[in-house]
Amino acid sequence: MQIPLVLVGDYVALNPKTALFERPRQDYEEIVRFLGGELCCTNHHHTPFFSFVRRIDKRLKIDLLAAFLASQHISRYNSVLSTSEKLAIPLAMLSYFKRVPVPHVVIAHKLSSGLKTSLFRTWPLHHQFHHIISVCRPQAEYAVTRLGFTKEQVDFIYDKVDHLFFCPQNKPVDDYILAVGMEQRDYPTLTQALEDTDIRVVILAKSPWSSHQVRTETAANVTYVTKRLSYLELRDLYARARMVVIPLNNVDYAAGVNSVLEAMAMAKPLVVTQTAGIDDYLRADETGLFAAPHDSTHLREQILSLWHNQQQQQRLAANARQMVEEQMNLDIYVQNIVRITQGATAVFHKKRTAPNQLPIS
């Protein structure tokens, strides 16, 4: 019996010494469990030429090794689920000149980047993708309007957070604002917004998922944390923060979504830059406050209005936690991924085995 292959890459392996209660559940682990599939390729450091290929991958921002390993035995499976374009694109390259007998479902995050746009225009590798899952509505629309996918081939779903791990903690709250992440962060605007206040700001500018370079500006009330924290340390940092602010550049993909959902799951009052990519994840004045992009004055107004209003803090935080529990958690995300992958697989194999419909003469 053939099973699905879930492709996650070689560089996300968790520390085997980390106990399950010390970290959030990982989406790919849950997807494999509920999809009844096989995972590739999180433990191939022993593979010949690993170091050489990894250097190539880091330069090109792809997961070539995982794609290569998957392509060698792809006919064993009834479908392939790539958890990012970094995996999907090199797999499409490797299989471009041969007929792949399985559907390729792709969880896409940033299809509209300049590099991908140029690549797809020159070499239409996206034609190798059979179904697109996007966690950002503008990216889902881009797949239909610019890349030629049908509406039936594209699904928008909410991204996820493990709400069982990231949850309210019974800990005293300190008087600081927490800002987390690297991808498309606008920390200069945050620093400028609060530069003449006595509000402490802690910025955790470290991420295993992003290669984005963060612009930083120093100020007396701002502390940058650049060391890698454990998940327990990260959760504690959220728990002790009075509120969370996620300042973003104005982009059309869901930059910042992990930090936004973690803060919501922790029931933290939240101020976020309003971008097209993050707009679906926050309801203004219901689960958090939006600030205009690159506008330090408006960001300051939103932060201070919330900082001094404990009743509003509690209301927004409770609503945010409820939204995560009802719509934006890991369990719902996994259910959606499994449902869509199984549906796309069924459609592909039904078309492949259907007899040719010839006109009756």
C-alpha positions in Angstrom: 0.0 0.0 0.0 1.4 3.4 -1.0 1.5 6.2 1.5 2.1 10.0 1.4 5.6 11.5 1.7 5.9 14.6 3.8 8.9 16.6 2.8 10.3 19.0 5.5 14.0 19.3 4.8 17.2 18.3 6.5 17.8 21.3 8.8 14.8 21.2 11.2 15.8 18.2 13.3 15.0 18.8 16.9 17.4 18.1 19.7 16.7 14.5 20.7 17.5 15.4 24.3 14.6 17.8 24.4 11.6 16.3 26.2 8.2 16.6 24.6 6.9 18.9 27.4 9.9 21.2 26.8 8.8 22.2 23.3 5.7 22.8 21.2 4.4 20.0 19.0 5.8 20.3 15.5 3.4 20.5 12.6 5.2 18.0 10.4 5.2 15.4 13.2 1.4 15.8 13.6 0.8 15.8 9.8 2.8 12.6 9.4 0.9 11.0 12.3 -2.6 11.9 11.0 -1.8 11.5 7.3 -0.3 8.1 7.9 2.7 9.1 5.9 6.5 9.0 5.9 8.8 11.9 6.8 11.8 13.1 4.8 14.4 14.1 5.4 15.4 15.3 8.9 18.4 13.1 9.7 20.8 12.8 6.8 23.9 14.5 8.3 25.8 11.3 7.5 25.0 11.5 3.8 28.1 11.8 1.6 28.7 15.4 0.5 26.3 16.7 3.2 28.4 19.7 4.1 29.0 20.6 0.5 25.3 20.4 -0.4 24.3 22.4 2.7 26.6 25.2 1.7 24.8 25.3 -1.7 21.4 25.2 0.0 22.3 28.1 2.3 23.5 30.2 -0.6 20.5 29.5 -2.8 18.0 29.3 0.1 16.7 25.9 -1.0 16.7 22.3 0.4 18.3 20.5 -2.5 19.5 17.5 -0.5 16.0 16.7 0.8 14.5 17.1 -2.6 17.2 14.9 -4.2 16.6 12.1 -1.6 12.9 12.3 -2.1 13.1 12.2 -5.9 15.0 8.9 -5.8 12.1 6.9 -4.5 9.1 9.1 -5.3 7.2 6.3 -7.1 6.9 4.5 -3.7 4.4 7.1 -2.5 0.9 8.1 -3.5 1.5 11.8 -3.0 4.2 14.3 -1.9 3.5 17.2 0.5 6.2 19.9 0.5 6.1 22.1 3.6 7.7 25.1 1.8 8.8 26.3 -1.6 12.4 25.7 -0.5 11.6 22.0 -0.9 9.0 22.2 -3.6 11.1 24.1 -6.2 14.2 21.9 -6.2 12.0 18.8 -6.3 10.2 20.3 -9.3 13.5 20.9 -10.9 14.7 17.3 -10.4 11.4 15.9 -11.8 10.8 18.5 -14.6 11.9 16.3 -17.5 10.2 13.1 -16.3 6.6 12.3 -15.6 6.0 12.2 -11.9 3.4 9.6 -11.0 2.2 11.3 -7.8 0.5 14.7 -7.0 2.7 17.4 -5.4 0.9 19.4 -2.8 2.8 22.6 -1.7 2.4 24.7 1.4 3.5 28.0 -0.1 4.5 31.0 2.0 6.0 33.6 -0.4 5.2 32.8 -4.1 5.4 36.5 -5.1 9.1 37.1 -4.3 11.1 38.7 -7.0 13.4 35.7 -7.3 10.5 33.2 -7.7 8.7 35.5 -10.1 11.7 35.6 -12.4 12.3 31.9 -12.0 8.7 30.9 -12.8 8.6 33.3 -15.8 11.8 31.7 -17.3 11.2 28.1 -16.1 7.6 27.4 -15.2 8.4 24.9 -12.4 5.1 25.8 -10.6 3.4 23.7 -13.3 4.7 20.7 -11.4 2.6 21.7 -8.4 -0.8 20.1 -8.3 -2.2 21.9 -5.3 -1.3 25.0 -3.3 -2.0 25.6 0.4 -1.3 29.2 1.5 -1.4 30.7 5.0 -1.9 34.1 3.6 -4.9 35.2 1.5 -2.9 37.6 -0.9 -0.5 34.8 -1.7 -3.4 32.4 -2.4 -4.9 35.1 -4.7 -1.5 35.5 -6.4 -1.3 31.8 -7.2 -4.7 32.1 -9.1 -4.3 35.5 -10.8 -0.6 35.5 -11.6 0.5 31.9 -11.7 -2.5 30.4 -13.4 -3.8 27.9 -10.8 -7.5 27.3 -10.8 -9.4 28.3 -7.6 -10.0 24.6 -7.0 -6.2 24.1 -6.9 -5.6 26.7 -4.2 -6.6 26.8 -0.5 -6.1 29.5 2.1 -6.0 28.2 5.7 -4.9 29.9 8.9 -1.4 29.2 10.1 -0.9 27.5 13.5 0.5 27.6 17.0 0.6 24.8 19.5 -1.9 26.3 21.9 -1.3 23.5 24.4 2.4 24.7 24.8 2.0 28.4 24.3 -0.8 29.1 26.8 -1.3 31.6 29.7 1.1 31.0 32.6 0.6 31.8 36.2 3.6 34.1 36.5 4.0 37.7 37.7 4.1 40.2 34.8 7.0 42.6 34.4 6.7 46.1 33.0 8.3 45.5 29.6 7.2 45.2 26.0 8.3 42.1 24.1 9.1 42.1 20.4 10.0 38.8 18.7 11.4 37.7 15.4 13.6 38.6 12.4 11.6 38.2 9.2 10.7 41.6 7.8 10.8 43.3 11.2 10.8 47.1 11.5 12.6 47.6 14.8 13.8 51.1 14.0 10.2 52.3 13.9 9.5 50.6 17.3 12.6 52.1 18.8 11.7 55.6 17.6 8.2 55.3 18.8 9.3 54.7 22.4 12.6 56.5 22.5 11.6 59.2 25.0 9.6 57.0 27.3 10.6 55.0 30.3 8.9 51.8 28.9 11.4 48.9 28.7 11.5 47.1 25.4 13.0 43.6 25.0 13.6 42.6 21.4 14.3 38.9 20.7 16.0 39.1 17.3 16.8 35.5 16.7 15.1 32.9 14.6 16.1 29.4 13.3 13.7 29.9 10.3 14.8 33.3 8.9 17.9 34.5 7.2 16.5 38.1 7.1 18.9 40.7 8.4 17.4 42.9 11.0 18.2 46.6 11.2 18.7 47.6 14.8 18.9 51.0 16.6 20.1 51.4 20.1 18.3 53.2 22.8 18.6 53.3 26.6 15.2 51.6 27.1 15.8 48.8 24.5 17.5 45.5 25.1 18.3 43.1 22.2 18.5 39.4 22.9 20.4 37.7 20.2 21.3 34.3 21.8 19.2 31.2 20.9 16.6 30.6 23.6 15.0 27.3 24.4 11.3 27.0 23.9 10.7 27.1 27.6 12.8 30.3 27.9 10.8 31.9 25.0 7.5 31.0 26.7 8.7 32.5 29.9 9.7 35.7 28.1 6.2 36.0 26.7 4.6 35.1 30.0 6.4 37.9 31.9 5.8 40.6 29.2 3.1 43.2 29.9 2.3 43.3 26.1 3.7 42.2 22.8 4.5 44.5 19.8 5.3 43.1 16.3 6.5 45.9 14.0 6.6 44.8 10.4 7.7 46.0 7.0 4.8 46.4 4.6 4.8 43.0 2.8 2.2 40.8 1.1 3.0 37.6 2.8 2.5 36.4 6.4 5.8 37.7 7.9 5.5 37.7 11.7 2.6 35.2 11.9 4.4 32.8 14.2 5.1 35.6 16.8 1.6 37.0 16.4 0.0 33.6 17.1 2.3 32.8 19.9 1.4 36.1 21.6 -2.3 35.5 21.0 -2.0 31.9 22.4 -0.3 33.3 25.5 -3.2 35.7 26.0 -1.0 38.8 25.6 -2.2 42.3 24.6 -0.9 42.8 21.1 0.0 45.6 18.7 0.9 44.7 15.2 1.8 46.6 12.0 -1.1 46.2 9.6 0.1 44.6 6.4 -1.7 42.7 3.7 0.1 39.5 4.8 -1.0 39.6 8.4 -4.4 41.3 8.1 -6.3 38.0 8.4 -4.9 37.2 11.7 -6.0 40.1 13.8 -9.3 41.8 14.3 -8.8 45.4 15.1 -9.8 46.4 18.6 -11.1 42.9 19.2 -8.0 40.7 19.4 -5.4 43.4 19.2 -4.5 46.8 17.8 -3.1 47.6 14.3 -0.5 50.3 13.6 0.2 51.9 10.2 3.4 50.6 8.5 6.6 52.6 9.2 4.6 55.2 11.2 6.3 55.7 14.5 3.7 58.3 15.7 0.8 56.0 15.1 2.6 53.0 16.6 3.4 55.1 19.7 -0.3 56.1 20.1 -1.5 52.6 19.8 1.1 51.3 22.3 0.5 54.0 24.9 -3.3 53.7 24.6 -3.0 50.0 25.4 -0.2 50.3 28.0 -2.3 52.5 30.3 -5.6 50.7 29.9 -5.7 47.4 31.9 -9.3 46.7 31.1 -8.6 46.8 27.4 -5.5 44.7 27.8 -7.5 42.0 29.5 -10.3 42.1 26.9 -8.0 41.9 23.9 -5.9 39.2 25.4 -8.9 37.0 26.3 -10.4 37.4 22.8 -7.1 36.6 21.2 -6.7 33.4 23.1 -10.3 32.4 22.2 -9.6 33.0 18.5 -6.6 30.7 18.7 -8.6 28.0 20.4 -11.4 28.2 17.8 -9.5 28.9 14.5 -5.8 29.2 14.6 -4.2 26.3 16.4 -2.0 23.4 15.4 -4.8 20.8 15.7 -7.1 22.6 13.2 -4.2 23.4 10.9 -3.2 19.7 10.8 -6.8 18.6 10.1 -6.9 21.1 7.2 -3.6 20.0 5.7 -4.6 16.3 5.9 -8.0 16.9 4.4 -6.6 19.0 1.5 -3.8 16.6 0.8 -6.1 13.6 0.8 -8.5 15.4 -1.5 -5.9 16.5 -4.0 -4.5 12.9 -4.0 -7.9 11.5 -4.7 -8.5 13.9 -7.6 -5.1 13.3 -9.1 -5.4 9.5 -9.1 -9.0 9.6 -10.3 -8.0 11.6 -13.3 -5.0 9.4 -14.0 -7.0 6.2 -14.0 -10.1 7.5 -15.8 -10.5 6.1 -19.3 -10.2 8.6 -22.1 -13.5 10.0 -23.1 -13.7 9.7 -26.8 -16.6 11.2 -28.8 -19.2 8.7 -30.0 -19.2 8.6 -33.8 
